[in-house]
Amino acid sequence: MTDSELIKTKLDAIESYARLGAKTVLTLEETSIFTGLSKTYLYKLTCNHMIPHYKPNGRNLYFDKSELENWMRQNKVNVNEE
């Protein structure tokens, strides 16, 4: 891979992350990137109704970014005071 191809690849990745940051509704793949969870595990969570999600056409999964952030902040563990 040439230097210019490598630069283009990295710029494309930066652009996709910037688009992800601007979105409020995420696809399954975008949710996987956002949360760091695998798509398989996300499917399991949705199947068991353990994560907030939407299926407007009964097929594709969508997630609200703010709901995901709240979901990820659940069950806060308090620190021990020293």
N, C-alpha and C positions, 0 to 999 in steps of 0.2 A: 504494500500500500504506500503510495507516494505521500509526501508531506501535505500537498494540497487536498488529497482525498481524506487524509486523517483530519485535517482542519475542518473540512466540510462536514464530516461525520460528527465531529464534536459540536460544531455550530448547530447542526440539525437537532442534536440531543438537547442543547441549551434552549433552542426554540420550542421544542416540545414540552420541556419543563416550565417554560414561561407561560405557554398556553394553559397548561395544567393549573398553574397558580391563579390564573384569571377566571377559571371556570367555577361555577357553583354546583352544577350537576355533573356527576362523573359516571363513566361507563365502568364495567367490571375491570377492564384492563387498567384504566386510569386509577381506579380505587386500589388495585393491587400495588401500583407504584406509590400512591399517596400513603397508604398504610404500611407498606412493607410486608403485607400478608400475601400468600400465594392465592392464585385464582381458585384452586381446588378448595382451600380452606375457606375462602369467601363463599363459595357455593355451599359448603357445609353449614356455615353460619346462617346464610339466607334460608336454607332448607329447614333449619331448626328454629327459625324466627328469632335469632339471637343478635341480629344486626339490622338497623333500619334500612329499608330498601324499597324500591318501587319497580313494578312490572306493568307499565301502562298498556302494553299490547299483549300481555300474557306470556311474553317470550324473553325480551331483552331486559337485563337488570340495570337499574340506575340507582345512584346513591347521591344524597344531598351532602355536600361537603361539610356544612356546619353541623349537621346531625352526626356525621362521622367523627368530627372533632369532639363533640360532646360524648359520643359513645366511647371513644378512646380515653377520655378523661374519667370514666366510671371507676368506682371502687378505689378511690385514692387511699394509698397506704400512708399513714402518718409516720413521721420520723420519731425516733426515740430522742427525748430531750436529754442532753448530757449534763 
